[in-house]
Amino acid sequence: MSTEVMRTLVVEELKAHAEADAQAAAPRGPTPSSGAAADDPYKNKYLIAIAVTLAAVLELVDTSIVNVAIPHMMGTLGATLDEIAWVSTSYIIANVIVIPMSSWLSAFFGRQRYLTGSITLFVVASFFCGAATSLWGLVFWRVLQGLGGGALLSTAQTTLFESFPPHERGIGQAIFGVGVMVGPTIGPTLGGFIVDAYAWPWIFYINVPLGIIAGVMVWTYVKDAAHQIRATSVDVLGIVLLTLAVGSLQWMLERGERFDWFESRFVTTLAIVSAVSAVLLVWRELTVDEPVIDFRVLKSWQLAPGVAFAAFLGLALYGSVFVLPVFLQSLHGYTAQQTGMVILPGAIASAVTMGVMGRVGSKLDARPLIVVGALLFLASMYSLSTLTLDAGQGDLFWPLILRGVGLGLLFVPLTGASMAGLPMHKLGQGTGLFNLMRQLGGSMGIAIMATMLSHQTKVHKALLTEHAGTYDPATLERVGGITRGLIARGFDPGAAKTTALAMLDRQIGAQASVMAFSKIYLISGVLLVSALPLLLLWRTGRTVPVQLDH
């Protein structure tokens, strides 16, 4: 090789090294040649959405799926109705305690580890719930399942806010909203199918494979937030006060109707403990450097009204969700599966509406959308209030479609506008309070509706019985007709008269129940509409991108 050729090769080699050094020293960033996709922080947004929404749906389904299995559990575990109620109560209490703490726990452990660990705890506890051979063993594992599940709402919602670019955040919230709204609805239907086809332990075992999938996906794709401020201390007193305040309130709401509310010293004590603990909790959290719940975020004129509205939304939504299956199953004889099939079209309508809102919601003012959604919900409740004992599935279809569309118009704009302008590092606290108030509102709604249903049924039955007195000609004619029909079928006259009176009493009771349900539907709609003035406190109805500073 000639000297000239060697010199040329050496020069080219030196040039290559110089270019490499220059590239190494240059600022990192996407280039046209490398492609921006490789550094795109949102590239796995849909995989993350599927993972965290699946986890959230599992958590929500388990709040209602056990209800249809209660008779089977009582037989297997030898428990009374009062005792078996703890299977549901213990889970919900553990849930609502963890929900407002989830932001702090995520900051303390790191979001990836905390979310994956919570899913793991939920899955393990689900397995042992199914394998439980005693009532209190089942209750113990339900508590752990609730503690694991509590993280899967607020942390999932916060993760979705950060996983989508600002102009697409509505899509992430729509995916999450579908799970939040549809989860409680499909729980009894799924539970009824599983119990009929297999056995009650499988309502817990089904969580295991789905939970493992969600956990692996979360560990793979969900990362700790770059802006996250790691918590360095544990506010033990704050945790204790939170447990007492929220736990006592939830326990009171779950058991109050059974103990005749404040006629019971036990319920009164729970109310006092909850109220005193709540006051001390607010004082404590406002004076400590690293609070478990940062109530200072409520200084936001967007978040505070949104959180208050969330309580009304939970009250109206869960109250109506509780009442409708009772109406269909107790008065029309529907099974859990049949009830689910009646409710399913409305759930689909809600999901479709949320999908549309996710696409266009960021371009529209949230306030008129929420107003229209609330009015559609009221119209739906009014339609349901006109139902009679002769109502069929066709009479329920359009009212439930209206309810689904109304809720779809509500959820995504309400969530987006409530969080608008909230600093990114405060987002977890905001979603925690939002979800806590929705859950507590739902518990209050169920408790209020159950109490009103019992009371109004008694009131209307007394009024109907008064009009259908012993000397009322129409009543005497009806009883006489039933008695003659029974005698013709082989009854002796005395037994026929007694049976006729019992049948009339059942008919009066059923009619009284219909009148009670009618009033409760209307109250649900009115309660949601009554929250609309809160929207006047908002400074904007736009879902403004979350800020990165202060």
C-alpha positions as CSV (number, residue, x, y, z in Angstrom):
1,M,0.0,0.0,0.0
2,S,1.4,3.4,-1.0
3,T,2.3,6.1,1.5
4,E,-0.3,8.4,-0.1
5,V,-3.1,5.8,0.3
6,M,-2.1,5.3,4.0
7,R,-2.1,9.0,4.6
8,T,-5.6,9.3,3.1
9,L,-6.9,6.4,5.3
10,V,-5.5,8.0,8.5
11,V,-7.1,11.4,7.7
12,E,-10.5,9.8,7.1
13,E,-10.1,7.8,10.4
14,L,-9.4,11.0,12.3
15,K,-12.3,12.8,10.7
16,A,-14.6,9.9,11.7
17,H,-13.5,10.1,15.3
18,A,-13.9,13.8,15.4
19,E,-17.5,13.5,14.1
20,A,-18.3,10.9,16.7
21,D,-16.9,13.1,19.5
22,A,-19.0,16.0,18.3
23,Q,-22.1,13.9,18.2
24,A,-21.4,12.7,21.7
25,A,-21.0,16.2,23.0
26,A,-24.1,17.6,21.3
27,P,-27.3,17.9,23.4
28,R,-29.5,14.8,23.3
29,G,-32.8,14.9,21.5
30,P,-34.7,13.5,18.6
31,T,-33.3,14.0,15.2
32,P,-34.9,13.5,11.8
33,S,-32.7,10.5,11.2
34,S,-33.3,8.8,14.5
35,G,-37.0,9.5,14.6
36,A,-38.9,11.2,17.4
37,A,-40.9,8.1,18.2
38,A,-38.0,6.5,20.0
39,D,-38.0,9.3,22.6
40,D,-41.8,9.8,22.6
41,P,-42.9,9.8,26.3
42,Y,-46.5,9.0,25.2
43,K,-45.7,6.0,22.9
44,N,-47.2,3.4,25.3
45,K,-50.2,5.5,26.3
46,Y,-52.8,3.0,25.2
47,L,-51.1,0.0,26.8
48,I,-50.8,2.0,30.0
49,A,-54.5,2.9,29.7
50,I,-55.5,-0.8,29.2
51,A,-53.4,-1.9,32.2
52,V,-54.5,0.7,34.8
53,T,-58.1,0.6,33.7
54,L,-58.3,-3.2,33.9
55,A,-56.9,-2.9,37.4
56,A,-59.5,-0.2,38.3
57,V,-62.4,-2.3,36.8
58,L,-61.4,-5.3,38.9
59,E,-61.4,-3.2,42.0
60,L,-64.8,-1.7,41.2
61,V,-66.4,-4.9,40.2
62,D,-65.5,-6.5,43.5
63,T,-67.5,-3.9,45.4
64,S,-70.8,-5.3,43.9
65,I,-70.0,-8.8,42.6
66,V,-70.3,-10.4,46.1
67,N,-73.9,-9.2,46.6
68,V,-75.4,-12.0,44.4
69,A,-73.3,-14.6,46.1
70,I,-74.3,-13.8,49.7
71,P,-76.9,-16.6,50.0
72,H,-74.4,-19.2,48.8
73,M,-71.7,-17.8,51.2
74,M,-74.1,-18.0,54.1
75,G,-74.8,-21.7,53.4
76,T,-71.2,-22.6,52.9
77,L,-69.7,-20.6,55.8
78,G,-72.6,-21.1,58.2
79,A,-73.0,-17.3,58.7
80,T,-76.1,-15.2,59.5
81,L,-77.1,-12.3,57.2
82,D,-75.8,-9.8,59.7
83,E,-72.4,-11.6,59.8
84,I,-72.1,-12.1,56.1
85,A,-72.6,-8.3,55.5
86,W,-69.0,-7.8,56.8
87,V,-67.7,-9.4,53.6
88,S,-68.9,-6.3,51.7
89,T,-68.5,-3.8,54.5
90,S,-64.9,-4.6,55.3
91,Y,-63.8,-4.3,51.7
92,I,-65.5,-0.9,51.2
93,I,-64.1,0.5,54.5
94,A,-60.5,-0.6,53.6
95,N,-61.1,0.9,50.1
96,V,-62.1,4.4,51.2
97,I,-59.3,4.6,53.8
98,V,-56.6,4.0,51.1
99,I,-58.1,6.1,48.3
100,P,-57.1,9.5,49.8
101,M,-53.8,8.1,50.9
102,S,-52.8,6.8,47.5
103,S,-51.0,9.9,46.4
104,W,-48.8,10.0,49.5
105,L,-48.2,6.2,49.3
106,S,-47.3,6.5,45.6
107,A,-44.8,9.3,46.5
108,F,-43.3,7.3,49.4
109,F,-42.8,4.0,47.5
110,G,-42.6,5.3,43.9
111,R,-45.6,5.0,41.6
112,Q,-44.4,1.9,39.6
113,R,-43.7,-0.1,42.7
114,Y,-46.7,1.0,44.6
115,L,-49.2,0.4,41.8
116,T,-47.6,-3.0,41.0
117,G,-47.5,-3.9,44.7
118,S,-51.1,-3.0,45.2
119,I,-52.2,-5.1,42.2
120,T,-50.1,-8.0,43.6
121,L,-51.8,-7.6,47.1
122,F,-55.2,-7.5,45.4
123,V,-54.5,-10.7,43.4
124,V,-53.1,-12.6,46.4
125,A,-56.0,-11.6,48.6
126,S,-58.5,-12.5,45.9
127,F,-57.1,-16.0,45.7
128,F,-57.3,-16.5,49.5
129,C,-60.8,-15.0,49.6
130,G,-61.9,-17.8,47.2
131,A,-60.0,-20.4,49.3
132,A,-61.4,-19.2,52.6
133,T,-63.2,-21.8,54.8
134,S,-64.4,-19.5,57.6
135,L,-66.3,-16.3,57.6
136,W,-63.7,-14.3,59.5
137,G,-60.9,-15.7,57.4
138,L,-62.8,-14.4,54.3
139,V,-63.4,-11.0,56.0
140,F,-59.6,-10.7,56.8
141,W,-58.6,-11.3,53.2
142,R,-61.4,-8.9,52.0
143,V,-59.7,-6.2,54.1
144,L,-56.4,-6.8,52.5
145,Q,-58.1,-7.0,49.1
146,G,-59.7,-3.6,49.8
147,L,-56.3,-2.1,50.9
148,G,-54.8,-3.3,47.6
149,G,-57.7,-2.1,45.5
150,G,-57.8,1.4,47.0
151,A,-54.7,2.4,45.1
152,L,-56.2,1.3,41.8
153,L,-58.5,4.2,41.3
154,S,-56.7,7.5,42.1
155,T,-53.3,6.2,41.1
156,A,-54.7,4.9,37.8
157,Q,-56.5,8.2,37.1
158,T,-53.3,10.2,37.8
159,T,-51.2,7.9,35.7
160,L,-53.6,8.4,32.8
161,F,-53.5,12.1,33.1
162,E,-49.7,12.0,32.7
163,S,-49.6,9.2,30.0
164,F,-51.5,11.2,27.4
165,P,-50.4,14.5,25.8
166,P,-52.4,17.5,26.9
167,H,-54.7,17.6,23.9
168,E,-55.5,13.9,24.3
169,R,-56.0,13.7,28.1
170,G,-59.8,13.5,27.6
171,I,-59.2,10.2,25.8
172,G,-57.4,8.7,28.8
173,Q,-60.1,10.0,31.1
174,A,-62.8,8.5,28.9
175,I,-61.2,5.1,29.0
176,F,-61.0,5.4,32.8
177,G,-64.5,6.7,33.0
178,V,-65.9,3.7,31.1
179,G,-64.4,1.4,33.8
180,V,-65.6,3.6,36.7
181,M,-69.2,3.8,35.3
182,V,-69.5,0.3,33.9
183,G,-67.7,-1.6,36.6
184,P,-70.3,-1.4,39.3
185,T,-73.0,-2.1,36.7
186,I,-71.6,-5.4,35.4
187,G,-70.6,-6.7,38.8
188,P,-73.9,-8.3,39.7
189,T,-74.4,-9.7,36.2
190,L,-70.9,-11.3,36.1
191,G,-71.4,-12.5,39.7
192,G,-74.7,-14.1,38.8
193,F,-73.3,-15.9,35.8
194,I,-70.3,-17.2,37.7
195,V,-72.3,-18.4,40.7
196,D,-74.8,-20.2,38.5
197,A,-72.2,-21.8,36.2
198,Y,-69.5,-22.6,38.8
199,A,-69.4,-21.6,42.5
200,W,-69.0,-18.5,44.6
201,P,-65.2,-18.8,45.1
202,W,-64.8,-18.2,41.4
203,I,-66.0,-14.6,41.8
204,F,-62.6,-14.1,43.5
205,Y,-60.5,-16.5,41.5
206,I,-61.4,-14.7,38.2
207,N,-59.3,-11.7,39.5
208,V,-56.1,-13.8,39.6
209,P,-55.3,-14.2,35.9
210,L,-56.7,-10.7,35.0
211,G,-54.8,-9.1,37.9
212,I,-51.5,-10.8,36.9
213,I,-51.9,-9.5,33.3
214,A,-52.6,-6.0,34.7
215,G,-49.6,-6.2,37.1
216,V,-47.1,-7.3,34.4
217,M,-48.3,-4.6,32.1
218,V,-48.1,-1.9,34.8
219,W,-44.5,-3.0,35.8
220,T,-43.5,-3.0,32.1
221,Y,-45.0,0.3,30.9
222,V,-45.8,2.5,33.9
223,K,-42.8,4.5,35.2
224,D,-42.3,6.9,38.1
225,A,-43.3,10.5,37.2
226,A,-40.3,12.7,36.5
227,H,-41.9,15.5,38.6
228,Q,-42.8,13.3,41.5
229,I,-41.6,14.6,44.9
230,R,-40.6,11.6,47.0
231,A,-42.1,11.6,50.5
232,T,-39.5,11.2,53.2
233,S,-41.6,10.9,56.4
234,V,-44.6,9.0,57.6
235,D,-47.5,11.0,59.2
236,V,-48.6,8.3,61.6
237,L,-51.1,10.5,63.4
238,G,-52.6,11.7,60.1
239,I,-53.1,8.0,59.0
240,V,-54.8,7.2,62.4
241,L,-57.1,10.1,62.2
242,L,-57.9,9.4,58.5
243,T,-58.7,5.8,59.4
244,L,-61.0,6.8,62.2
245,A,-62.8,9.6,60.3
246,V,-63.4,7.7,57.0
247,G,-63.7,4.2,58.5
248,S,-66.3,5.3,61.1
249,L,-68.3,7.2,58.5
250,Q,-68.3,4.3,56.1
251,W,-69.2,1.8,58.9
252,M,-72.1,4.1,60.0
253,L,-73.4,4.4,56.4
254,E,-73.1,0.6,55.8
255,R,-74.9,-0.4,59.1
256,G,-77.0,2.6,60.0
257,E,-80.3,1.5,58.3
258,R,-80.1,-1.9,60.0
259,F,-79.6,-0.3,63.5
260,D,-82.3,2.4,62.9
261,W,-79.8,5.2,62.6
262,F,-79.5,7.6,65.5
263,E,-81.9,5.6,67.6
264,S,-78.8,3.4,68.1
265,R,-76.1,4.4,70.6
266,F,-73.6,2.5,68.4
267,V,-74.4,4.5,65.3
268,T,-74.4,7.8,67.2
269,T,-70.9,6.9,68.6
270,L,-69.6,6.2,65.1
271,A,-71.0,9.6,63.9
272,I,-69.3,11.4,66.8
273,V,-66.0,9.6,66.3
274,S,-66.1,10.4,62.5
275,A,-66.9,14.1,63.0
276,V,-64.2,14.7,65.7
277,S,-61.6,12.7,63.8
278,A,-62.4,14.6,60.6
279,V,-61.9,18.0,62.3
280,L,-58.6,16.9,63.9
281,L,-57.5,15.4,60.5
282,V,-58.0,18.7,58.7
283,W,-56.1,20.6,61.4
284,R,-53.3,18.1,61.4
285,E,-52.8,17.9,57.7
286,L,-52.8,21.7,57.3
287,T,-50.0,22.0,59.9
288,V,-47.6,19.1,58.9
289,D,-44.9,19.4,56.3
290,E,-45.6,16.1,54.5
291,P,-49.4,15.4,54.9
292,V,-51.1,12.2,54.0
293,I,-53.8,14.3,52.4
294,D,-52.9,17.8,51.2
295,F,-56.1,19.7,51.8
296,R,-54.4,22.8,50.4
297,V,-55.1,21.7,46.9
298,L,-58.8,22.6,47.6
299,K,-57.7,26.3,47.4
300,S,-58.1,25.7,43.6
301,W,-61.4,27.3,42.4
302,Q,-61.5,24.5,39.9
303,L,-60.9,21.5,42.1
304,A,-63.1,22.4,45.2
305,P,-66.4,22.8,43.2
306,G,-65.4,19.7,41.2
307,V,-64.9,17.6,44.3
308,A,-68.2,18.8,45.7
309,F,-70.0,18.0,42.5
310,A,-68.3,14.5,42.5
311,A,-70.0,13.8,45.8
312,F,-73.4,14.6,44.3
313,L,-72.6,12.5,41.2
314,G,-71.7,9.5,43.4
315,L,-74.9,10.0,45.5
316,A,-77.1,10.1,42.4
317,L,-75.3,7.5,40.4
318,Y,-74.8,4.8,43.1
319,G,-78.2,5.5,44.6
320,S,-79.9,4.8,41.2
321,V,-77.6,1.9,40.5
322,F,-78.6,0.4,43.9
323,V,-82.4,1.0,43.5
324,L,-82.9,-0.3,39.9
325,P,-81.8,-3.9,40.5
326,V,-83.8,-4.1,43.7
327,F,-86.9,-2.9,41.7
328,L,-86.4,-5.4,38.9
329,Q,-85.6,-8.4,41.2
330,S,-88.0,-7.9,44.0
331,L,-91.1,-6.7,42.0
332,H,-90.5,-8.3,38.6
333,G,-88.7,-11.5,39.6
334,Y,-85.6,-10.9,37.4
335,T,-82.5,-12.8,38.1
336,A,-79.1,-11.1,38.4
337,Q,-78.2,-12.0,34.9
338,Q,-81.5,-10.8,33.5
339,T,-81.1,-7.5,35.4
340,G,-77.6,-7.1,33.9
341,M,-78.9,-7.6,30.4
342,V,-81.5,-4.9,31.0
343,I,-78.9,-2.5,32.3
344,L,-76.2,-3.3,29.7
345,P,-77.5,-1.1,26.8
346,G,-77.3,1.9,29.0
347,A,-73.8,1.0,30.0
348,I,-72.8,0.7,26.4
349,A,-74.4,4.1,25.6
350,S,-72.4,5.6,28.5
351,A,-69.2,4.1,27.1
352,V,-69.8,5.3,23.6
353,T,-70.6,8.8,24.8
354,M,-67.5,8.9,26.9
355,G,-65.5,7.9,23.9
356,V,-66.9,10.8,21.9
357,M,-66.2,13.2,24.8
358,G,-62.7,11.9,25.0
359,R,-62.1,13.0,21.4
360,V,-63.9,16.4,21.4
361,G,-64.2,17.3,25.0
362,S,-61.0,19.3,25.2
363,K,-62.2,21.6,22.5
364,L,-65.5,22.4,24.3
365,D,-66.6,24.2,27.4
366,A,-67.3,21.6,30.1
367,R,-70.1,23.5,31.8
368,P,-72.9,23.2,29.1
369,L,-72.0,19.6,28.6
370,I,-72.4,18.9,32.3
371,V,-75.7,20.8,32.4
372,V,-77.0,18.8,29.5
373,G,-75.8,15.5,31.1
374,A,-77.5,16.3,34.4
375,L,-80.8,17.2,32.7
376,L,-80.7,14.0,30.6
377,F,-80.1,12.1,33.9
378,L,-83.1,13.9,35.4
379,A,-85.2,13.0,32.4
380,S,-84.2,9.4,32.7
381,M,-85.1,9.3,36.4
382,Y,-88.5,10.9,35.6
383,S,-89.2,8.2,33.0
384,L,-88.3,5.5,35.5
385,S,-90.5,7.1,38.1
386,T,-93.6,6.4,35.9
387,L,-93.0,2.7,35.7
388,T,-95.7,0.3,37.0
389,L,-95.8,-3.3,38.0
390,D,-96.7,-4.1,34.3
391,A,-93.6,-2.5,32.9
392,G,-91.4,-4.7,30.7
393,Q,-87.9,-4.5,29.3
394,G,-89.0,-2.3,26.5
395,D,-90.2,0.4,29.0
396,L,-86.7,0.4,30.6
397,F,-84.7,0.6,27.4
398,W,-84.8,4.4,26.5
399,P,-84.7,5.7,30.1
400,L,-81.5,3.7,30.7
401,I,-80.1,4.9,27.4
402,L,-80.8,8.5,28.5
403,R,-79.1,7.8,31.8
404,G,-76.0,6.3,30.1
405,V,-75.7,9.3,27.7
406,G,-76.2,11.8,30.5
407,L,-73.5,10.2,32.7
408,G,-71.2,10.0,29.6
409,L,-71.6,13.7,29.0
410,L,-70.8,14.4,32.7
411,F,-67.8,12.4,33.7
412,V,-65.1,13.3,31.3
413,P,-65.7,17.1,31.2
414,L,-66.2,17.2,35.0
415,T,-62.9,15.4,35.7
416,G,-60.9,17.4,33.1
417,A,-62.2,20.8,34.2
418,S,-61.8,20.0,37.9
419,M,-58.1,19.2,37.5
420,A,-57.5,22.1,35.1
421,G,-54.5,24.2,36.1
422,L,-53.6,22.0,39.0
423,P,-49.8,21.6,39.4
424,M,-48.6,18.3,38.1
425,H,-47.1,17.3,41.4
426,K,-50.5,17.9,43.1
427,L,-52.4,15.9,40.6
428,G,-52.4,12.7,42.7
429,Q,-53.8,14.6,45.7
430,G,-56.5,16.1,43.5
431,T,-57.7,12.8,42.0
432,G,-57.5,11.2,45.4
433,L,-60.0,13.7,46.9
434,F,-62.1,13.6,43.8
435,N,-62.4,9.8,44.0
436,L,-62.9,9.8,47.7
437,M,-65.8,12.1,47.6
438,R,-67.4,10.2,44.7
439,Q,-67.1,7.0,46.7
440,L,-68.4,8.5,50.0
441,G,-71.2,10.2,48.0
442,G,-72.1,6.8,46.6
443,S,-72.1,5.2,50.1
444,M,-74.3,8.0,51.3
445,G,-76.6,7.6,48.3
446,I,-77.0,3.8,48.9
447,A,-77.6,4.4,52.6
448,I,-80.1,7.2,52.0
449,M,-82.0,5.3,49.3
450,A,-82.2,2.1,51.3
451,T,-83.6,4.0,54.3
452,M,-86.1,6.0,52.2
453,L,-87.2,2.9,50.3
454,S,-88.1,1.1,53.6
455,H,-89.7,4.2,55.1
456,Q,-91.7,5.2,52.0
457,T,-92.9,1.7,51.4
458,K,-94.4,1.6,54.9
459,V,-95.9,5.1,54.5
460,H,-97.5,4.3,51.1
461,K,-98.7,0.8,52.3
462,A,-100.4,2.4,55.3
463,L,-102.2,5.0,53.0
464,L,-103.3,2.3,50.6
465,T,-104.5,0.0,53.4
466,E,-106.5,2.9,54.8
467,H,-108.3,3.4,51.5
468,A,-108.7,-0.4,51.0
469,G,-110.5,-0.8,54.3
470,T,-112.8,-3.6,55.4
471,Y,-116.0,-1.7,54.3
472,D,-114.7,-0.4,51.0
473,P,-117.0,-1.8,48.3
474,A,-114.3,-2.2,45.7
475,T,-112.1,-4.0,48.2
476,L,-114.9,-6.3,49.3
477,E,-115.7,-7.1,45.7
478,R,-112.1,-7.9,44.9
479,V,-111.6,-10.1,48.0
480,G,-114.9,-11.9,47.2
481,G,-113.8,-12.6,43.6
482,I,-110.4,-14.0,44.7
483,T,-112.2,-16.1,47.4
484,R,-114.6,-17.6,44.9
485,G,-111.8,-18.4,42.5
486,L,-109.9,-20.2,45.2
487,I,-113.0,-22.2,46.4
488,A,-113.4,-23.3,42.8
489,R,-109.9,-24.6,42.8
490,G,-110.6,-26.8,45.9
491,F,-109.9,-24.5,48.9
492,D,-112.3,-24.6,51.8
493,P,-114.1,-21.3,52.4
494,G,-112.2,-20.3,55.5
495,A,-108.7,-21.0,54.0
496,A,-109.9,-19.3,50.7
497,K,-110.8,-16.1,52.6
498,T,-107.5,-16.0,54.5
499,T,-105.5,-16.7,51.4
500,A,-107.5,-13.9,49.5
501,L,-106.7,-11.4,52.2
502,A,-103.0,-12.4,52.1
503,M,-102.9,-12.0,48.3
504,L,-104.5,-8.6,48.6
505,D,-102.0,-7.6,51.2
506,R,-99.1,-8.6,48.9
507,Q,-100.6,-6.7,46.1
508,I,-100.9,-3.6,48.3
509,G,-97.3,-4.0,49.4
510,A,-96.1,-4.3,45.8
511,Q,-98.0,-1.2,44.8
512,A,-96.6,0.7,47.8
513,S,-93.1,-0.4,46.8
514,V,-93.7,0.9,43.2
515,M,-94.7,4.3,44.6
516,A,-91.7,4.4,46.9
517,F,-89.3,3.5,44.0
518,S,-91.0,6.3,41.9
519,K,-90.2,8.9,44.6
520,I,-86.6,7.7,45.0
521,Y,-85.9,7.9,41.2
522,L,-87.1,11.5,41.2
523,I,-85.0,12.4,44.2
524,S,-81.9,11.0,42.5
525,G,-82.4,13.1,39.5
526,V,-83.2,16.3,41.5
527,L,-80.1,15.8,43.7
528,L,-77.8,15.8,40.7
529,V,-79.4,18.8,39.1
530,S,-79.2,20.7,42.4
531,A,-75.4,20.5,42.2
532,L,-75.3,22.5,39.0
533,P,-74.9,25.9,40.7
534,L,-71.4,24.7,41.8
535,L,-70.3,25.2,38.2
536,L,-70.7,28.9,38.6
537,L,-67.6,28.9,40.9
538,W,-65.4,27.6,38.2
539,R,-63.1,30.2,36.6
540,T,-63.0,28.2,33.3
541,G,-64.9,25.3,31.7
542,R,-61.9,24.4,29.6
543,T,-59.8,21.3,30.4
544,V,-56.7,23.4,30.6
545,P,-53.4,21.4,30.4
546,V,-52.0,20.6,33.8
547,Q,-49.2,23.0,34.8
548,L,-45.7,21.7,35.4
549,D,-44.6,24.3,37.9
550,H,-45.5,25.6,41.4
